[in-house]
């Protein structure tokens, strides 16, 4: 029986684990660039919303609007989705 190790589900799980480690270890701006690349590469990378929540817990101070990074992540995810549907990459 041959195992198919490189399928889309395994790749998404692996990138989720790597991105989680990078968010904890790397500076916020490198993690942000990496997550933006993942949103552009994968179709509907909803895992980035979880990472936006993690960003809020780790880096953003609670000023007036507490979930700034999560909201920005959601807006970027929607913008990339609509741009990708118009361009058809």
Secondary structure, 3 states (H helix, E strand, C coil): CCCCCCCHHHHHHHHHHHHHHHHHHCCHHHHHHHHHHHHHHCCCCCHHHHHHHHHHHHCCCCCCCCCHHHHHHHHHHHHHHHHHHHHCC
